[in-house]
Amino acid sequence: KYPLSKLLAVSKDDLLSIKGVEATKAITIKAALELGSRSVGSFNNSLPILNSVRDTVAQLADLRGKQKEYFIALYLNARKQLIHKETISIGTLTETLVHPREVFELAIRHFTSSIILAHNHPSKNTEVSDEDIRLTEKLIQSGTILDIEVLDHIIITDDGYISFKEKGLLFRQ
């Protein structure tokens, strides 16, 4: 009776005129249409999209110059939009403690599709440590179980960055 283009404008009285539609059903239909209309408009185009390492590094500029190691997780939706950024751990000059439960608890809470990991090296050392690799592998394994992909792990230094993805250090389980 009503084309889709006109469906949102249908009134409760219009719905009541349809055989078999009572007041409760008409109100339910109107509520469902309103909810659908709101959800379509909820896509936020102002969220940054992290399609490249350069896009990601721009979101991590605040890690430069820190005197302690900070471990950050960037939580992305299915469109690779940054929906949440969280400092997971603050360590010492040379190390920080990170456990998968702290990283993925927030990923689940924010309905994350994928994550990007990052930490800084206050020592300005541009080498990827064995511990950096072990932690990344552990987090990739955890993400695989939860179906939350680890897209990259980036180490920020005062002089630049290192991307595990670019260096071929992301090993999928």
C-alpha positions in Angstrom: 0.0 0.0 0.0 2.9 2.4 0.7 6.1 2.7 -1.3 9.4 2.6 0.7 10.1 6.2 -0.1 6.8 7.2 1.7 6.9 4.7 4.5 8.5 7.0 7.1 5.7 9.6 6.6 2.9 7.1 7.3 0.9 8.2 10.3 -0.5 6.0 13.0 -4.0 6.6 11.6 -2.9 5.5 8.2 -1.6 2.3 9.7 -4.9 1.8 11.6 -6.8 2.0 8.3 -5.0 -1.3 7.2 -7.1 -4.4 8.0 -5.6 -6.4 10.9 -3.5 -3.5 12.3 -4.6 -2.5 15.8 -3.3 0.4 17.9 -0.5 -1.5 19.6 0.7 -2.9 16.3 0.6 0.6 14.7 2.6 2.1 17.5 5.1 -0.7 17.2 5.5 -0.2 13.5 5.9 3.6 13.9 8.6 3.0 16.6 10.5 0.5 14.4 10.4 3.0 11.5 11.7 5.8 13.7 14.5 3.6 15.1 15.5 2.5 11.6 15.5 6.2 10.5 17.7 7.2 13.5 20.2 4.3 12.9 20.7 5.2 9.3 21.6 8.7 10.4 23.9 7.6 13.1 26.9 7.0 10.8 29.5 9.5 11.9 31.5 10.9 9.0 33.6 13.0 11.3 35.5 10.0 12.8 39.0 9.7 11.4 39.6 6.8 8.9 42.8 4.9 9.4 43.5 3.5 5.9 47.3 3.9 6.0 50.2 3.9 8.4 50.5 7.6 7.9 46.9 8.1 9.0 47.6 6.0 12.1 50.9 7.8 13.0 49.1 11.1 12.8 46.8 9.8 15.6 49.8 8.9 17.7 51.8 12.1 17.6 51.2 12.7 21.3 53.5 9.7 22.0 56.6 11.6 20.8 58.7 13.1 23.6 57.2 11.0 26.4 59.8 9.9 29.1 58.1 6.6 29.8 56.7 3.8 27.5 53.0 4.2 26.7 51.1 1.3 25.2 48.1 2.5 23.2 45.3 0.7 21.4 43.3 2.2 18.6 39.9 0.6 18.2 38.3 0.7 14.7 34.9 -0.1 13.3 34.3 -2.1 10.2 34.9 1.0 8.1 38.3 1.5 9.7 37.1 4.6 11.5 38.7 5.3 14.8 36.0 4.9 17.4 38.2 4.8 20.6 41.8 5.4 21.6 43.0 4.1 24.9 46.2 4.1 26.9 46.5 0.5 28.1 49.6 0.8 30.1 52.3 3.3 31.2 55.6 1.7 32.0 59.2 2.7 32.6 61.8 4.1 30.3 62.4 0.7 28.7 59.3 -1.4 29.1 55.6 -1.6 29.8 53.3 -4.5 30.9 50.4 -5.4 28.7 48.0 -8.3 28.9 45.5 -9.3 26.2 42.5 -9.0 28.6 43.1 -5.2 29.0 43.4 -4.7 25.2 40.4 -6.8 24.2 38.1 -6.0 27.0 37.7 -2.5 25.5 37.6 -3.9 22.0 34.6 -6.0 23.0 32.9 -3.1 24.9 33.2 -0.8 21.9 32.1 -3.4 19.3 35.4 -3.1 17.6 36.1 -4.8 14.2 39.9 -4.4 14.3 42.6 -2.8 16.4 46.0 -1.1 15.9 48.5 -1.4 18.6 51.1 1.2 19.3 53.8 2.1 21.8 56.7 4.5 22.0 60.4 4.1 22.6 61.6 6.9 24.8 65.1 5.7 24.3 64.8 6.6 20.6 65.9 3.1 19.8 64.4 2.2 16.4 64.9 -1.6 16.8 62.0 -4.0 17.3 62.8 -6.1 20.4 62.1 -9.8 20.8 59.6 -8.8 23.6 57.8 -6.5 21.1 57.4 -9.4 18.7 56.3 -11.9 21.4 53.7 -9.4 22.7 52.4 -8.7 19.2 52.1 -12.4 18.4 50.2 -13.0 21.7 47.8 -10.2 20.9 47.3 -11.4 17.4 46.4 -14.9 18.7 44.0 -13.4 21.2 42.4 -11.3 18.5 42.0 -14.3 16.2 40.1 -16.1 18.9 37.8 -13.1 19.3 37.6 -12.4 15.5 39.1 -8.9 16.1 42.0 -8.4 13.6 45.2 -6.7 14.7 46.0 -4.5 11.7 49.4 -3.2 12.8 51.7 -2.5 15.7 53.5 0.8 15.4 56.5 1.9 17.5 56.8 5.7 17.8 60.1 7.3 18.4 61.0 11.0 18.5 62.5 10.7 15.0 59.9 8.5 13.3 58.1 5.2 13.5 58.3 1.5 12.8 55.3 -0.4 11.4 55.2 -4.1 12.0 53.0 -4.4 8.9 55.4 -2.6 6.7 58.3 -4.6 8.1 56.4 -7.9 7.5 56.3 -8.7 11.2 52.6 -9.4 11.5 52.1 -13.1 11.5 48.5 -14.2 11.3 47.5 -17.3 13.3 
